[in-house]
Structures are given as C-alpha cells and as structure tokens.
Amino acid sequence: MLMTHGWPRSSRPTAVTIGNFDGIHLGHQAMLARLTAQAAAVGGAPTVLTFEPHPREIFTPQDAPTRLTSLREKLEILRRLGVAHVHVCRFTRSFAALSAEAFVQRILAQGLRTRYVLVGDDFRFGARRAGDFALLREMGGQLGFQAEALPTVEACGQRASSSAVREALAAGDMATAAQLLGRPYSISGRVIGGDRLGRRIGYPTANIQLKHNRPPLKGIFAVRVQGLERADWPGVASLGTRPTVHAHGRPTLEVHLFGFSRSIYRQHLRVEFLHKLRDEAKFPNLETLIAQIDVDARQARELLNA
C-alpha cells in the first residue's frame, strides 16, 4: 500500500474518499467498497484522504474523543482491507484555515487530480466547517469530478459510527463493538520492557506500547494475540493504571499469554479484546492481587475455549 503525506501532488487521476476513519467501522468499510467500485468506473486510483492528528485534538484537546486507532493501526487495517493508496494530511491551524472552496480547488482538483469523491452524508469541511455536500457537488461540476454521499450504515440497530464504538468499549460491551467494527476491537504495538512484576508473581506479561494515553477501554479482558508463530494466541490482558502497584500510574497494556515462555521483546503484536472480565481494582496487597489474577486467568481460559 502506498502512503503519502504533506501537500498532495498526485501523478495520476484519483477517486477519493475523505475522513478521519478512526476505528474503520462498518460505515467506513461500506465507503471503501463503494470507492473501489467507482474508481474503476471513472479511471481513478482509489485513494483515502485522512488527517493526523484528529482536528479536535488541535482545537479542543480537553474534549477530543479517545482514539480508537493510532495512525499506524489505521494504516494496518486499511492495508488488510485492500486499500491501495492513503494520503495523510497533517492537520494544523493553518490547514484548518483553508476555506471550503480552497480545499476543493487546491487539495482535490489540483493536488489529487480527483475524478470522483465519496463522503458520508454528514460530511463538513473547510474553515469553520462551512463546506457541505451541496458545495462539493457544485464545485465538482465546475472542476470535472463527480461527488457522491453515502447514506448511513446501521448495525446493532444504530448508526455505525466511531462514537458508537467508543460508547460500547467504555461500557465493556465487546460484542456490540465487534459488530459495529465487523471484527474484534484490537490494539497493536511493540513489546517493550516493563518492571517484571508479572514474572515475579508467576504471570509473566508482554507489555504493549500504547501510542495514546487515553485508550477507549480499560479493565481486565480475555484476549487473543496476533503476530506470534501461532495465530490467535490466547491470553488474559490488563489495560489500566495498575492501582495496586502504582499510585499515579500511566495507562499500560499487559498481556499474559497462556502456555508461552519465549522472549518477544520488541516484537510487534496485535491484541484482540474478546470479553471483558471485570473493571480494574486496587487490592490491599500482592497476595490478594495474585488470587484475583488466578480467577481472571481461569475465567479467560473458559471463555476462550468455549
């Protein structure tokens, strides 16, 4: 998959879909399928135009939504879905100041040589979000590209959206999150060094590097891990601040892999969250914590074997 960034300068015509694509849920996947079909019809390379960071992280960082996917995770999922080209626009205050008309003229028409644009039915763009689909379609007629808005995609009786996925994850409803995403929710990252507490208490863990300090879920989970010699390696994971051992800890993802003892330091893994077992808790001592981990591991094995 080709990944480009900066100011777009495509050497060939494109068919483009635009958005943050956080999580790449069923609604996003429907857009990608439609984009691929229409790209062939108009003779444009299917291209995803996305933004980094999320616009609200620039303007209202205290109210910005939790990230479902880091940029690397987003690119990994798009690659698995067969996307050929992703262009990442660096979202800055100067970029946000582009008028809607300038965005269409400079980014779509001149930069990407767009022949077809596909957006969601609630898409807004340009300074102060002044641009809408009507403007996009009007300017497309003037500049030589088609514009289409995809209707809402529903799953679980609700609109498939990044917000709906975040709500399901925050509630520990892994089944609904998986239905909205079309796959189990996952976090990927490199295995990094930890304090080796897990090894000392009989539960060695792989510590997965988190790209963001505000993961959309927390607690104890039954998981399966991708990236090892055997696919879907079962385990139990803790995602949280570990209050029993740290008074002011940072979010940490630790995975104990059942029946696994090999060193995998610096290996890149993907952790799929299948069942939430419980919320994170502070225990009075390590002995009580170990007893609870015994229960968690047994319950995770039962759920995964079922």
Residue pairs with C-beta under 8 A, 6 or more apart in sequence:
1 75
1 78
1 79
1 83
1 84
1 85
1 86
2 84
2 85
2 86
3 75
3 85
3 86
3 87
3 88
4 85
4 86
4 87
4 88
5 87
5 88
5 89
5 90
6 90
7 111
8 49
8 87
8 89
8 107
8 111
8 112
9 111
10 45
10 47
10 111
10 112
10 113
12 44
12 45
12 113
13 42
13 43
13 44
13 45
13 113
13 114
13 115
14 39
14 44
14 45
14 46
14 47
14 85
14 112
14 113
14 114
14 115
15 35
15 38
15 39
15 42
15 44
15 45
15 46
15 47
15 114
15 115
15 116
15 117
15 118
16 35
16 44
16 47
16 48
16 49
16 108
16 112
16 114
16 116
16 117
16 118
17 31
17 32
17 35
17 47
17 48
17 49
17 117
17 118
17 119
18 49
18 50
18 117
18 118
18 119
18 123
18 125
19 28
19 31
19 49
19 50
19 119
19 120
19 123
20 50
20 51
20 54
20 55
20 162
21 28
21 48
21 50
21 74
21 78
22 54
22 65
22 67
22 68
22 69
22 74
22 162
23 68
23 69
23 162
23 165
23 181
24 69
24 74
24 77
24 78
24 81
24 181
25 155
25 160
25 161
25 162
25 164
25 165
25 180
25 181
25 182
26 153
26 155
26 160
26 180
26 181
26 182
27 120
27 150
27 152
27 153
27 159
27 160
27 161
29 81
29 182
30 150
30 153
31 118
31 120
31 150
32 46
32 48
32 78
32 81
32 83
34 118
34 148
34 150
35 46
35 48
35 118
36 46
36 82
38 116
38 118
38 146
38 148
39 45
39 46
39 116
41 116
42 115
42 116
42 146
43 115
44 113
44 114
44 115
44 116
45 84
45 85
46 83
46 84
46 85
47 84
47 85
47 86
47 87
47 112
48 78
48 83
48 85
48 86
48 87
49 87
49 89
49 107
49 112
50 74
50 86
50 87
50 88
50 89
51 88
51 89
51 90
51 91
52 71
52 88
52 89
52 90
52 91
53 91
54 64
54 65
54 67
54 91
55 91
55 96
56 63
56 64
56 65
57 64
58 91
58 92
58 93
58 96
59 96
65 162
65 163
65 166
66 166
66 212
66 214
66 215
66 216
67 211
67 212
67 214
67 215
67 216
68 162
68 165
68 166
68 169
68 185
68 216
69 77
70 211
70 212
71 88
71 211
72 188
72 211
73 186
73 187
73 188
73 211
75 86
76 188
76 270
78 86
87 112
89 95
89 107
96 127
97 127
98 106
98 107
98 126
98 127
99 126
99 127
99 130
100 125
100 126
100 127
100 130
100 131
100 135
101 126
101 131
101 135
101 139
102 126
103 125
103 126
103 131
104 131
104 135
104 136
104 139
104 140
104 143
105 139
105 143
108 114
108 117
108 143
108 145
109 143
109 144
109 145
114 145
115 144
115 145
115 146
116 145
116 146
116 147
116 148
117 136
117 140
117 145
117 146
117 147
117 148
118 147
118 148
118 149
118 150
119 133
119 136
119 147
119 148
119 149
119 150
120 149
120 150
121 133
121 149
121 150
121 151
121 152
123 132
123 133
123 136
123 149
124 130
124 131
124 132
125 131
125 132
125 136
133 147
133 149
136 147
137 147
140 146
140 147
152 159
152 160
153 159
153 160
154 160
155 179
155 180
156 164
156 176
156 179
156 180
158 164
160 180
161 180
164 180
165 177
165 180
165 181
165 185
165 216
166 216
168 174
168 176
168 177
168 180
169 177
169 185
169 216
169 217
170 216
170 217
172 217
172 219
172 276
172 279
174 184
174 185
174 221
174 273
174 274
174 275
174 276
177 184
177 185
178 184
178 185
184 224
184 272
184 273
184 274
185 217
185 272
185 273
186 226
186 270
186 271
186 272
186 273
187 208
187 210
187 215
187 239
187 253
187 270
187 271
187 273
188 208
188 227
188 268
188 269
188 270
188 271
189 208
189 209
189 210
189 211
189 253
189 268
189 269
190 208
190 209
190 266
190 267
190 268
190 269
191 206
191 207
191 208
191 209
191 264
191 265
191 266
191 267
191 268
191 269
192 207
192 208
192 209
192 265
192 266
193 207
193 265
194 205
194 207
194 252
194 254
195 245
197 245
198 204
198 205
198 254
198 256
199 205
201 286
201 289
201 290
201 293
202 290
203 256
203 290
203 293
203 297
204 256
204 261
205 238
205 254
205 255
205 256
206 225
206 254
206 255
206 257
206 264
206 269
207 252
207 253
207 254
208 253
208 254
208 255
208 269
208 271
210 251
210 252
210 253
213 250
213 251
214 251
215 239
215 251
215 253
217 239
217 273
217 276
218 239
218 240
218 251
218 279
218 280
219 238
219 239
219 240
219 276
219 277
219 278
219 279
219 280
220 236
220 237
220 238
220 239
220 276
220 277
220 278
220 279
220 280
220 296
221 236
221 237
221 238
221 239
221 273
221 274
221 275
221 276
221 277
221 300
222 234
222 235
222 236
222 237
222 274
222 275
222 277
222 299
222 300
222 303
222 304
223 234
223 235
223 236
223 237
223 255
223 271
223 272
223 273
223 274
223 300
224 232
224 233
224 234
224 235
224 271
224 272
224 274
224 304
225 232
225 233
225 234
225 235
225 255
225 257
225 269
225 270
225 271
225 272
226 232
226 233
226 269
226 270
226 271
226 272
227 267
227 268
227 269
227 270
228 257
228 260
228 264
228 267
228 269
232 272
233 257
233 258
233 260
234 257
234 258
234 300
234 301
234 304
235 255
235 256
235 257
235 258
235 260
235 300
236 255
236 256
236 258
236 277
236 293
236 296
236 297
236 300
237 253
237 254
237 255
237 256
237 271
237 273
238 252
238 253
238 254
238 280
239 251
239 252
239 253
239 254
239 280
240 249
240 251
240 252
240 280
241 248
241 249
241 250
241 251
241 252
241 280
242 249
242 252
242 280
243 249
243 280
243 281
243 282
244 281
244 282
244 283
244 286
244 289
245 286
253 271
255 269
255 271
256 297
258 297
258 300
258 301
274 303
274 304
275 300
275 303
275 304
277 296
277 299
277 300
278 296
281 292
283 289
283 292
